[in-house]
Amino acid sequence: MIKFEKFSLKNGLTVIVHEDHSTPLVAMNILYKVGARDEDPSQTGFAHLFEHLMFGGSVNIPSYDEPLQLAGGENNAFTNNDITNYYLTIPSQNLETGFWLESDRMLSLAFTEKSLEVQRSVVVEEFKQRYLNQPYGDVWLKLRPLAYKVHPYRWATIGKELSHIENASLGDVKSFFKKWYAPNNAILSIAGNCTLERARELAVKWFEPIPAADVPARHLPQEPVQNEKRTEEVFEDVPHSHLYMVWHCCARHEHEFFATDLLSDILSRGKSSRLYQKLVKQRPVFTEVSAYMLGDLDKSLLYVEGKLVNGVSMEEAEKALLEELERVKSDIDDRELGKVRHKAESSLEFSEMGIANKALHLAYFEMLGDAGLCNLQSSSYNSVTKEDIMRVATDVLRDENCSILRYHAKS
């Protein structure tokens, strides 16, 4: 259990503090409630671009990394379709340096044409290297718009197309920052060797003077129920053919999340899982196969994918996979359920060993509604029954709810 205290500043910033005096370090996490889903469909990739721009210098601090490194700290960030998250760890005696750095770039970035050009070039190169110029790199650029027709999950975090980043202007960037990167759209969590009183003192000193913004209400278009199977054929110069299948499923905050997550574990978590045993080991249709869900804030997707054994046709692989998915709708035993429950519980415990993960979890679950939800995850998994999982499998794994990308290797 993660013990914590919580308070809010006058400008709307939520602050969460977990004291752990067994370590000389403090982790500091700032979660901004903005991701790729908040972008204009004609200007995508901006949230990810800001992940890079936020390290390019702020109004009073031209270099973010240098003072942090001199104080013995390290940092990183990530963006997804729902959030942008920045985190650092630093010796407790230098914690104020972290507050100084993070508050200044929340106050205002040093927007210049030079900074934008540098970071835009970095993102463009990342787009090319990771998504366009490597085998299977464009899978999610194709699969997302196949599954989503209305909701902004239809584009990847990197962006819908390269031109959106290439054409991003300084005015576009400033407007996006002003709209979303504000204290009343953020959660600050502190974990480690810091008292509640010290955290409150530093938060008031460094963050409370930052004015709140007029954060727009979020009115995202909701994805309609999918009523017909969708397929797309791709032929590329890749080593092996690959089959990708996705089904619409629940959002992260919904109760069905836990049963859906355990369903994916029964299917593919570890070498004793169903799909590995049946379709890799006993009947070698795939060389590797996996199932997982991302747990997006809005209605998400359950993924199943497999790399075909050479000589196996796409039709044979798809048929074999669907047969196994059909079986899970009516056949789960106690041993399987116990195994995936234990694995889920051990993963949760392991993930909360470090202070950086504790800080992230507190911020994330606060965004979901209450930081205390992080302490209820294990019991939620343990309350899932076989009947829950089979019901979810029956409801989700329907033919008309499925989108399939058949990624063929050119012969």
N, C-alpha and C positions, 0 to 999 in steps of 0.2 A: 504494500500500500504506500502510495506517495502522499505524505502529509504536506499541506500547503496553506497559505493565507492569500487572500485576494483583496485588492482595493482598486479604486478608480480615481484618476486625476480629473481636475475640473474640465479639461479639454476632451474628455471621453476615452482616454487611453486606459485600457484594463491592464493591471499589473498583478502577476501571480508570483509568489515567492515560496520556494521549497528550501528549507535550511538543511544542510548536510555538512557538519563540521568535521567529518572524517577525512575530508580532502582539502588540499591547499588551493584548489581551483574553484572558479565560478563559471558556470555556463550561462550565457545570455542569448535568448532567442526572441526575435521579433517576427511575428507572423502578420503579414498584410493580407487582408481579405480581398485579394484580387488575383485572378488567374486568366488563363486564355479564354475562358467562357465569358469574360467581361469585355472582350475586344469587339470592335466594329468588324463585321464580316469582310469589309474592304480594306481593313488595316489590322491584319492578324500578326501574331508574333511579338506584340509590344510588351506583354508581361515578361516574356523571356528576355527581350532586349533590355528591359529595366533591371533584370538580375545582373546584367553586365554593367549597365550605366551606373548603378549604385556603388560600384567600386572605382568609378572614374574621377572621384573628387567631389567635395561639397563646397558650399559657399565660403566656409572659413577654413577648410582643411583640404589642401590640394591633393594630398595622397592619403588614402585610407589605410593601406597596408603597412606603410613604414612606421607610423607611431604605434600601431598595434603590435608589430613584431618587436619593436624596441621595448615594449612593455611585457614581452614574453607570451603574447597571445597568438592565436591562430583562428581562422574563420573560413566560412564557406557559405553557400546559398543554394537553393533549388527553387524551381518553378514548376507548377503543374497546371492542369486545367482549372483548378479551384483556388490555389493560394500561391503567394510568393513568400519564401521564408529565408531569413538571414540568421546566422548563428555564429557565436564565437565562444572560445574558452580562454580564460586569462587568470593569472595568479590573483588571489583575492585582494592582495594589497594594492593591485593596480586596477581594480574594478572600475574606478571612476573614468579611466581612459576609455573603457568600452562604452560607458554612458555618454561621454563626450562625443565619441565617433558616431555612434548610432543616432543620437539626437540631432547632430548637425546634418546628416544626410536625410533625416526625416524632415528637417526644417526646410532645406532646399538643396538640390543638387547644383553643381556648377555647370549649367547648361552652356556648352559652347559647340560650335560647328566642328571643332577639332576632336573633342571628346566623343561626339556623336559619330563622326566618321570612323574613328578608331574602333569603337565598340560595334558599330554596324558592320564593319569589315570582318570583325571576329565572328559575329553571328552568321553572316553570309557564308563564311568559310566553314563554320560548323554545319550549317544546313547542307552544303555541298558534300562535305566529307562523311557525315553520319547518315544522311537521308537520300542523297542522290547518287553518290559514287561508291557505294559498297553493297555487296549482295544482300538482298532483302531489306535494304535500308528504307525503301519507300512503302513498306507494308502498311504502316499506320496512316500514311498520307492517302492510301487507297481504301483501307478498311474502315476508317472512321466515317468518311462521307458515304460509304455503302450502308453502314448501320444507322447513322443519324442523318435525317433529311432537314430537320428544323432547328434542333437544339445546337448551341455553339460548341458542343463536344464534337461536332462534325469536322473540326480541324485540330491538328496536333498542336502541342505547346510551342513548337518551333515556328508554327505559322502555316497558313494554308498554301502559300506559294512564295517563292523567293522574292518576287518583285515588291511584296508588301514591306519587307525590311529595306530593300534597296532604295525604295522611294520614300522612306520615312523622313519627314522634315523636322527641323528643330521646333517649329510650332506644334506639330502633331505630338511630339514627345513631351513638350511642356504641358500641353493640355491633358495628356494621359496621367502625368505625374500629379498635377493639381487636383484631378478628379478622385484619385484613389489612395495616394500615399500620404495619409494623414493620421494623427493620433487616434481619432475616433473611428478609424477603420483598421486598427492594429491591436495586437495583443503582445505585451512584453512579459516574458517569463524568465525568472532567475532561479537557478538551482546550484547549490554548492555552499561554499564557506562564506556565507553572507547572512546577516541577521535581517529580520523583517524591518527593523528600525532603520538600518543602513540603506536597504533597498528603497524604502519610502523616501528617505532624505535625498538620495541621488535622483530618484525619479522625479520628485518635485522640483529639484534644482535644474535638471537638464531637459526634462520633457514637458513639464507643465507650461512653460512659456510659449510652446509651439501652439499656434492657433488651430482650432478645429476647422475642418473643411465642410463644405456642403456636399457630402457624399451622396451621390444619386441613389434613389431607390432602385433595386434590381428587379427588372421585369423581363426575365428570360423566357423565350418561347419554349413551351413544353413539347417534347417529342410525342407525337401521336403513337398509339399502339400499332405495332407492325403486324400486318395481317397477311403477308405473303413472303415466301422465301426469296431472298435476293442472292444473286451469284455474280461473280466477276472472274473472268479468266485473264491471267497475266502470263506472258511468255518472255523470259529473260535469260541472260547468260549467267546462270547461277549453278553451283555444284550439284544441288539436289532439288527435286520438286518438294514443295512445302504446302501443307493444307492448313488454312486458318478458318475457324468457325467462331462466331460470336452470337450471343443471345442477350436480349435486353433483360435486365434484372433490377433489383431494388437499389435504393440510394444508401449511403453509408449510415445515416441516422435511423434507418428503418429496422424494425426488429428482425426482419427476414435476412438481414446482412449476415448474421452469425451462422444460420443454417446454410446459406449460399456459400459462405467461405468454407465451411466444413465439407460441403459437397465437392468443392474444387479440390480439397485436400484428399478426400476419399478417392477421387479420380486420379490424382497424379502426384501426391506428395510422397516422395521417396520411392525406392525400388520395390517396396512391397505394395505399392498402390495398384489400383485396378488396371489402369491403362498401361502402365509399364509391364505388369505381369502378363496381361492378355495380349497386348499388341506390339510389345518389344521383345519380351522373353519367350513366351509360349508360341505365339503366332507372329513372326517378325514382319510386320507391315510397316512399322516406323523404326527408325534408328533412335529417335528420341521423341517424346510426347509430353505435353504439359497442359495443365488447366489452372486458371487463376482468375481472380476478379480484382479490380483496382480499388473499389470502394469509393467512387466519386460522390461528391456532395449531392448531385442530382442523380436521376435514374442512370444506372451504370450498365456495364457489360460483363458477362461471364465469357471468358476466352478459353477455347481449346485449340491447340495447334500441334502439328506433328510433322517431322521431316521424314519423307518417304524413303523406304529401302529401294535401292536401284532395282528396276525391273517390276516393281509394284505399280499398277496403274492408279491414277487419281480416283477412279470410280471404285476400285476395290478398297482403297484406303478409307474413303469416305463411308462406304457401306459398313466396313468393319467397325469404324469409330461410332457410327450411329447405333449399331447393334449393342455396343457396350453401354452407351448412354441410355439406351432404352431399358437395360437391365437394372440400372441404378434407381429407376423410378419405383421399383417394387421389391428390391432385394438388397438390404443392408443388414449386416449382423452386428451383434453387440461388440465383438472384437474390433471390427473396423471403426465403429463409433468411438470406442474407448481409446483406440490408438490416435485418432486425429484430435480428440479432445486433449489428450496428454501433450501432443505436439504443439497444439495451439497455446496451451497453458505455459509450457516451457519456453516457447518463443516469446511470449509476453514478458515472462520473468527475466529472460536474458536481455530483452530489449530495454528494460528499465534499470539495468545495472549501472550504466554510465550517466553522469549528470547532464550531458548534452541531450541524450534521449529523453530524460525526465523533463527537461525544460521544453523540448519539442512536444511531447505528449500532453503536457499541461496546456500549452497554447492551443494545440489542435483540438482537444476535447472542449476547451472553453469556446472555441469557434463553433463546435457542434451544439453547444448549449450550456455546458457546465464542465469545468475542469475536473470535477469529481467523477465524471463518467469514466475516466481512465482507470479508476479503481474497481469498476464494475465489469470490465471486459471478461475476466476469467470466469466469473459466475454466469455471465451471459452465454459464453460458449458451453459451459457445463450444463446449462439448462436445456440445450438443444437435444431433441429426441430423434430416433430413427424416423419416426413418422413425420417430423418437421422437415427433415432433409428430403425424404421421398416426395413429400407434398411440393416442396420448392422445385425439385427436379422435374416433377410432372408439369408444374405451372410454367417453368422457364424453358425447359428443353423441348419446346414445340417446334415443329417444322416451319410453321408460318412466322415464328419469332426469330428465325435464324438468318444470318447473313454469312455467306461463304466466299472466301477469296482463295481461288485455286492458283497457286503460284508455280507455274510449270518451268522446269529446266529445259532450255532449248536442246534438242537432241543433235 
